[in-house]
């Protein structure tokens, strides 16, 4: 099917019985009411939970959609949307509320596509990561809102410059052939981040997220990692250098999925800027340090992109319906991208799940790990791959598998325990040996010189 035709077909599927939605800006209390209204309308497939509080004590609420709310089902991927990270970039906040209402209403109507999506995916939606900043921006209103008013949290910190800088550690590690995945956090990281950032880090450490997007405003483009260029370590000014991840082609495909399903993002010319296909490598646009997007990729199994959705950071209410119609199909199509590549279970010979097993793909130097239930998810483009599963205390297992363009390939691993070989016992000799002679005969030469393995 032609690329331009796919969004049209998907949009037609969503038009049938589309719900009537309210297109309003929601202050914090109104946002909370909207979330709980959705939960009350779809109680069997939704759950509301808070991951923590903002500086001023507002809950950071998440609305979950799943056929088993509150539970991770093996082989069902976890997906998340995060909006309003910058308090004055509000379109993403409103779009995620609209998406929440839409998913609930279409599920109740029996929309086959939405029903399948909710049954096969655990979807987490956080409309606002920075509710304090939003309240500051909302007091100004759409007409008089300053470009930076309400951008930061209540402590005046830009939350998208507040995550531990794993890029610098990764670039140094790469120079010594070290890993670029699951990089440990610095010992003092908690003292260096804001309450909202801390809550998000603990959140993404608790769920085995596979795919994610965070929603911003001020441009119209789908931005993918890396956001920080290696050259920024040596220069204080912004520098535009394309800085791809090992999954660069996959990230481009993910970004294009959104941009081509969007009504005009893919055209490229927006807000006075031009981005081919409506996508950009983050560092190629401008280098950004301590961002959430790169942190997801370098610390967890999650692949995240950043969606810049409007030229106007605080669009007027009369523009919200047009923006929703422009983004609706893209928001749904991007969630569906979590169902590609390979997935499976890692277990031992007794069918016990193995958590933390490392899944490596030959030719792509970025690994993922299995979750608490032993299931793993590895996003991949169509093709044939050599994949290895390994875990401490087990013999690694390698398989070759082919990934198609539709559903993910199911690849299970059953690892055998490593055999610990004991040194052969020495038979007793009829000749007594002195301690000096015994040491000379048994102890390895290196050990006798005082060295250790």
Long-range contacts (C-beta under 8 A, 24 or more apart in sequence): 3-260, 4-260, 6-260, 6-261, 6-333, 7-260, 7-261, 7-262, 7-329, 7-330, 7-333, 10-113, 10-261, 10-329, 10-332, 10-333, 11-328, 11-329, 13-111, 13-112, 13-113, 14-106, 14-111, 14-113, 14-114, 14-328, 14-329, 14-332, 16-111, 17-106, 17-109, 17-111, 18-102, 18-106, 19-101, 19-102, 19-105, 19-106, 19-109, 21-98, 21-101, 21-102, 21-324, 23-94, 23-98, 23-317, 23-320, 23-321, 23-324, 24-94, 24-317, 24-320, 25-90, 25-94, 25-138, 25-142, 25-317, 25-320, 26-93, 26-94, 26-97, 27-134, 27-135, 27-138, 28-58, 28-128, 28-131, 28-134, 28-135, 31-61, 31-93, 31-97, 31-127, 31-128, 31-131, 32-59, 32-61, 34-97, 34-100, 34-101, 35-61, 35-63, 35-97, 35-100, 35-127, 38-63, 38-100, 38-101, 38-104, 39-63, 41-104, 41-105, 41-108, 42-103, 42-104, 42-107, 42-108, 44-69, 45-69, 45-104, 45-107, 45-118, 46-104, 51-126, 51-199, 51-200, 51-202, 51-203, 52-195, 52-196, 52-198, 52-199, 52-202, 52-203, 53-195, 53-199, 54-130, 54-131, 54-132, 54-153, 54-154, 54-195, 54-196, 55-132, 55-153, 55-154, 55-155, 55-194, 55-195, 55-196, 56-131, 56-132, 56-154, 58-131, 58-132, 59-131, 60-126, 60-128, 60-129, 60-131, 60-196, 60-199, 60-200, 61-126, 61-127, 61-128, 62-124, 62-125, 62-126, 62-203, 63-100, 63-124, 63-125, 63-126, 63-127, 64-122, 64-123, 64-124, 64-125, 65-100, 65-103, 65-104, 65-118, 65-121, 65-122, 65-123, 65-125, 66-118, 66-121, 66-122, 66-123, 67-118, 67-119, 72-122, 72-207, 72-208, 72-371, 72-372, 72-373, 73-122, 74-345, 74-373, 74-374, 74-375, 75-343, 75-344, 75-345, 75-375, 75-410, 76-120, 76-121, 76-122, 77-121, 77-122, 77-210, 77-211, 77-338, 77-339, 77-343, 77-377, 78-122, 78-124, 78-207, 78-208, 78-209, 78-210, 79-121, 79-122, 79-123, 79-124, 79-209, 79-210, 79-211, 79-212, 79-335, 79-338, 80-123, 80-124, 80-125, 80-126, 80-204, 80-207, 80-209, 80-211, 80-212, 80-302, 81-123, 81-124, 81-125, 81-126, 81-212, 81-213, 81-214, 81-215, 81-331, 82-126, 82-129, 82-200, 82-212, 82-213, 82-214, 82-215, 82-292, 83-126, 83-127, 83-128, 83-129, 83-214, 83-215, 84-127, 84-128, 84-129, 84-130, 84-131, 84-133, 84-134, 84-215, 85-129, 85-130, 85-159, 85-160, 85-214, 85-215, 85-216, 85-292, 86-130, 86-133, 86-150, 86-151, 86-152, 86-158, 86-159, 86-160, 86-216, 86-217, 86-313, 87-130, 87-131, 87-132, 87-133, 87-134, 87-135, 87-136, 87-137, 87-150, 87-151, 87-152, 87-153, 88-133, 88-134, 88-136, 88-137, 88-145, 88-146, 88-147, 88-148, 88-149, 88-150, 88-151, 88-313, 88-314, 89-151, 89-215, 89-216, 89-217, 89-218, 89-313, 89-314, 90-134, 90-137, 90-138, 90-217, 90-313, 90-314, 90-315, 91-215, 91-217, 91-309, 91-310, 91-312, 91-313, 91-315, 91-320, 91-323, 92-127, 92-214, 92-215, 92-216, 92-217, 92-307, 92-309, 93-127, 93-128, 93-134, 93-215, 94-320, 94-323, 94-324, 95-215, 95-309, 95-323, 95-324, 95-327, 95-331, 96-125, 96-126, 96-127, 96-215, 97-127, 98-320, 98-324, 98-328, 99-125, 99-328, 99-331, 99-332, 100-125, 100-127, 102-328, 113-332, 114-332, 117-332, 117-335, 117-336, 120-339, 121-335, 121-338, 121-339, 123-335, 124-207, 124-209, 129-159, 129-196, 129-200, 129-214, 130-159, 130-196, 137-314, 140-314, 141-314, 142-312, 142-314, 142-315, 142-316, 142-317, 143-316, 145-313, 145-314, 147-313, 153-194, 153-196, 155-194, 157-194, 159-194, 159-196, 159-197, 159-292, 160-288, 160-290, 160-291, 160-292, 161-288, 161-289, 161-290, 161-291, 162-193, 162-194, 162-197, 162-290, 163-193, 163-197, 163-201, 163-290, 163-291, 163-292, 163-294, 163-295, 164-189, 164-192, 164-193, 164-290, 164-295, 164-299, 165-228, 165-289, 165-290, 166-294, 166-295, 166-298, 166-299, 167-226, 167-227, 167-228, 167-289, 167-294, 167-298, 168-228, 168-233, 170-298, 171-230, 171-233, 179-367, 180-245, 180-246, 180-298, 180-365, 180-366, 181-297, 181-298, 181-366, 181-367, 181-368, 182-298, 182-299, 182-300, 182-367, 182-369, 183-298, 183-299, 185-299, 200-292, 201-295, 201-299, 204-296, 204-299, 204-300, 204-302, 205-300, 208-300, 208-301, 208-371, 208-372, 208-375, 208-377, 209-296, 209-300, 209-301, 209-302, 210-301, 210-302, 210-303, 210-338, 210-377, 210-379, 211-254, 211-302, 211-303, 211-304, 211-334, 211-335, 211-337, 211-338, 211-379, 212-296, 212-302, 212-303, 212-304, 212-305, 213-258, 213-304, 213-305, 213-306, 213-307, 213-334, 214-292, 214-293, 214-304, 214-306, 214-307, 215-307, 215-309, 216-306, 216-307, 216-308, 216-309, 217-308, 217-309, 217-310, 217-311, 217-312, 217-313, 217-314, 218-271, 218-308, 218-310, 218-311, 218-313, 219-270, 219-271, 219-273, 219-308, 219-311, 220-264, 220-265, 220-270, 220-271, 220-278, 220-308, 220-309, 220-310, 220-311, 221-259, 221-265, 221-270, 221-273, 221-275, 221-278, 221-279, 221-280, 221-285, 221-308, 222-254, 222-255, 222-256, 222-258, 222-259, 222-265, 222-278, 222-279, 222-280, 222-305, 222-306, 222-307, 222-308, 223-255, 223-279, 223-280, 223-281, 223-282, 223-285, 223-293, 223-305, 223-306, 223-307, 223-308, 224-251, 224-252, 224-254, 224-255, 224-279, 224-280, 224-281, 224-282, 224-293, 224-305, 224-306, 225-251, 225-281, 225-282, 225-293, 225-294, 225-297, 225-304, 225-305, 226-281, 226-282, 226-283, 226-294, 226-297, 227-282, 227-283, 227-287, 227-288, 227-289, 227-291, 227-293, 227-294, 227-306, 228-282, 228-283, 228-287, 228-288, 228-289, 228-291, 228-294, 229-283, 229-287, 231-287, 232-283, 232-287, 232-289, 238-286, 238-287, 239-283, 239-286, 239-287, 240-283, 240-284, 240-285, 240-286, 240-287, 241-283, 241-284, 241-287, 242-281, 242-283, 242-284, 243-281, 243-282, 243-283, 243-284, 243-287, 244-281, 245-297, 245-366, 246-364, 246-365, 246-366, 247-303, 247-364, 247-366, 247-379, 248-281, 249-381, 250-303, 250-379, 250-380, 250-381, 251-303, 251-305, 252-279, 253-381, 254-303, 254-305, 254-334, 254-337, 254-379, 255-279, 255-280, 255-305, 257-330, 257-333, 257-334, 257-337, 258-305, 258-307, 258-330, 258-333, 258-334, 259-330, 261-329, 261-330, 261-333, 261-334, 262-326, 262-327, 262-329, 262-330, 263-325, 263-326, 263-327, 264-326, 265-330, 270-311, 271-311, 282-306, 297-366, 301-368, 301-369, 301-376, 301-377, 303-379, 337-379, 338-377, 338-379, 339-407, 339-408, 340-379, 340-380, 340-381, 340-403, 340-406, 340-407, 340-408, 341-377, 341-378, 341-379, 341-380, 341-381, 341-403, 341-408, 341-409, 342-377, 342-378, 342-380, 342-385, 342-387, 342-401, 342-403, 342-408, 342-409, 342-410, 342-411, 343-375, 343-376, 343-377, 343-378, 343-408, 343-409, 343-410, 343-411, 344-375, 344-376, 344-410, 344-411, 344-412, 344-413, 345-370, 345-373, 345-374, 345-375, 345-376, 345-412, 345-413, 346-370, 346-374, 346-375, 346-376, 346-389, 346-391, 346-412, 346-413, 346-414, 346-415, 347-374, 347-412, 347-413, 347-414, 347-415, 348-394, 348-414, 348-415, 348-416, 348-417, 349-414, 349-415, 349-416, 349-417, 351-414, 354-391, 354-394, 354-415, 356-391, 357-389, 357-390, 357-391, 357-394, 357-413, 357-415, 358-389, 358-390, 358-391, 359-387, 359-388, 359-389, 360-387, 360-388, 360-389, 360-390, 361-385, 361-386, 361-387, 362-386, 362-387, 362-388, 377-408, 387-411, 389-413, 389-415, 390-415, 391-415, 393-417, 393-418, 394-418
